[in-house]
């Protein structure tokens, strides 16, 4: 696939981050190279997945999303979701609020209030503003969209529980105030998203189960 992105020690942005932050450099060396494909072709199901996963563990979110996929015969589209009743969506494990949020996103796409093509050309803050106008999409979901769909390079997801878990581990701190994180991670700019991706991979690989040692 031509749209696969690989990040390793030959990538200028990774080299930059390693020069700027020795703790992050250690994490990057522990994780090793990572590759990913932006969710450019499955934008709607990505947003639905993020709505379902709000306030849930990754495992629980994936389980419920899998049930929705089965309901939609593997094809989660606005058209297919509109054929489902609220009860059908609710019975797979979603709350009343999340059923409403799924409807809100679906309606916004159907009536052209939300245009994914236009979002591609907007600055990060404007994308967040456009997305968070829809009830059910908050700052966290909007940032996940910027990072994982639009592949924006400088998103700092300080609202995200998984990110915070790695942040506390890496910096040996309990201070997760947004302003404190922004100050600490300012040195990651303009590649905060790339730093965050390595943080997520460290968690996925269970590297964070062991105490962080900078020089060990």
C-alpha positions in Angstrom: 0.0 0.0 0.0 1.4 3.4 -1.0 -0.1 5.2 1.9 1.7 3.2 4.6 3.7 5.6 6.8 6.8 4.2 8.5 8.6 6.0 11.4 12.1 4.9 12.3 15.5 6.3 13.2 15.9 7.4 9.6 12.8 9.6 9.7 13.8 13.3 10.2 10.8 13.9 12.6 11.9 10.9 14.8 15.5 12.1 14.8 14.3 15.6 15.8 12.2 14.2 18.7 15.2 12.1 19.9 17.4 15.2 20.0 14.8 17.2 21.9 13.7 14.7 24.5 16.0 12.1 26.0 13.1 10.3 27.8 11.1 10.1 24.6 14.2 9.0 22.7 14.5 6.1 25.2 10.8 5.1 24.6 11.3 5.3 20.8 14.3 3.0 21.1 12.3 0.5 23.2 9.3 0.6 20.7 11.4 0.3 17.5 10.0 1.2 14.1 6.3 1.7 13.6 4.1 1.7 10.5 0.5 2.9 10.1 -2.1 3.7 7.5 -4.2 6.9 8.0 -7.9 6.1 8.1 -8.6 8.2 5.0 -11.0 5.8 3.4 -13.1 4.8 6.4 -13.6 8.2 8.1 -17.3 7.6 9.1 -16.7 4.2 10.8 -13.6 5.7 12.5 -15.8 8.4 14.1 -18.5 5.9 15.1 -15.7 3.7 16.6 -14.4 6.6 18.6 -17.9 7.5 19.9 -18.4 3.9 21.0 -15.0 3.8 22.8 -15.6 7.0 24.8 -15.2 6.3 28.5 -14.6 2.6 27.8 -11.5 0.4 27.8 -10.1 -0.4 24.3 -11.2 -4.0 24.7 -14.8 -3.2 25.7 -15.0 -0.6 22.9 -13.8 -3.1 20.3 -16.3 -5.7 21.4 -19.2 -3.4 21.0 -17.9 -2.0 17.7 -17.6 -5.6 16.5 -21.3 -6.2 17.3 -22.2 -3.0 15.3 -20.2 -4.3 12.4 -22.2 -7.6 12.5 -25.4 -5.6 12.6 -24.2 -3.7 9.5 -23.0 -6.9 7.7 -19.4 -5.5 7.9 -20.2 -2.2 6.2 -20.7 0.7 8.6 -22.1 3.5 6.5 -24.6 6.3 7.2 -27.1 4.6 4.9 -26.8 1.3 6.8 -27.0 3.0 10.3 -30.2 4.8 9.3 -31.9 1.5 8.7 -31.3 0.4 12.3 -33.6 1.3 15.1 -32.4 2.9 18.3 -33.1 -0.3 20.1 -31.0 -2.3 17.7 -28.1 0.0 18.3 -28.7 0.1 22.1 -28.9 -3.7 22.5 -25.3 -4.2 21.4 -24.1 -2.4 24.5 -24.3 1.3 23.7 -25.9 3.9 26.1 -28.8 6.1 25.2 -26.4 9.0 24.9 -24.2 7.2 22.5 -27.1 6.2 20.3 -28.0 9.9 20.1 -24.4 10.8 19.2 -24.2 8.1 16.5 -27.5 9.6 15.1 -26.1 13.1 15.3 -23.0 12.2 13.3 -25.0 10.3 10.8 -27.5 13.1 10.3 -24.7 15.7 9.9 -23.1 13.7 7.1 -26.5 13.0 5.4 -27.6 16.6 5.4 -24.1 17.8 4.5 -23.6 19.8 7.7 -20.3 17.8 8.1 -18.2 17.6 4.9 -15.1 15.4 5.3 -13.6 16.7 2.1 -13.7 20.3 3.4 -12.1 19.3 6.7 -9.0 18.2 4.9 -8.1 21.7 4.0 -8.8 23.4 7.3 -6.2 24.2 10.0 -6.2 22.0 13.1 -8.2 24.4 15.3 -10.9 24.9 12.6 -11.3 21.1 12.2 -11.8 20.8 16.0 -14.3 23.7 15.9 -16.3 22.1 13.1 -16.4 18.6 14.6 -17.2 19.7 18.2 -20.3 21.6 16.9 -21.8 18.1 16.7 -23.2 16.9 20.0 -21.2 13.8 21.0 -17.9 14.9 19.4 -15.6 16.5 22.0 -12.1 17.6 22.0 -10.7 14.1 22.5 -12.6 12.6 19.5 -11.7 15.6 17.3 -8.0 15.2 18.2 -8.2 11.4 17.4 -9.7 12.4 14.0 -6.9 14.9 13.3 -4.2 12.4 14.2 -5.5 9.1 12.8 -7.6 10.3 9.8 -6.0 13.5 8.6 -2.5 12.5 9.8 -1.8 15.9 11.3 1.6 16.0 12.8 1.3 18.2 15.8 -1.6 17.0 18.0 -1.0 16.6 21.7 -3.8 14.4 23.1 -3.6 15.3 26.8 -7.3 14.4 27.2 -6.6 10.7 26.4 -6.3 8.2 29.2 -3.9 5.9 27.3 -1.6 8.8 26.5 -1.7 10.0 30.1 -0.8 6.6 31.4 2.4 6.6 29.3 3.1 10.3 30.1 3.1 9.5 33.9 5.3 6.5 33.4 7.8 8.2 31.2 8.2 11.4 33.2 7.6 9.8 36.6 5.0 12.4 37.5 1.4 12.4 38.8 0.8 16.0 37.5 -1.5 15.5 34.5 -2.8 19.1 34.4 -3.3 20.0 30.7 -1.1 23.1 31.1 1.7 21.2 32.8 1.6 18.6 30.0 1.7 21.3 27.3 4.7 22.9 28.9 6.6 19.6 29.4 5.8 18.4 25.8 6.4 21.8 24.1 9.7 20.5 22.9 7.9 17.9 20.8 6.6 20.6 18.5 6.0 20.4 15.5 5.8 16.6 15.8 3.6 16.0 18.9 1.5 13.4 17.0 4.5 11.3 16.2 5.7 11.4 19.8 2.2 10.4 20.8 2.1 7.5 18.4 5.2 6.0 20.0 3.6 6.5 23.4 0.6 4.5 22.3 2.7 1.8 20.9 4.7 1.6 24.1 1.4 1.0 26.0 0.2 -1.6 23.4 3.4 -3.5 23.7 3.1 -3.5 27.5 6.5 -1.8 27.8 5.0 0.4 30.4 4.4 -2.6 32.7 8.1 -2.3 33.8 9.4 0.8 35.6 10.9 3.4 33.3 14.7 3.7 33.5 16.4 6.3 31.4 19.9 4.8 31.5 19.3 1.1 32.0 
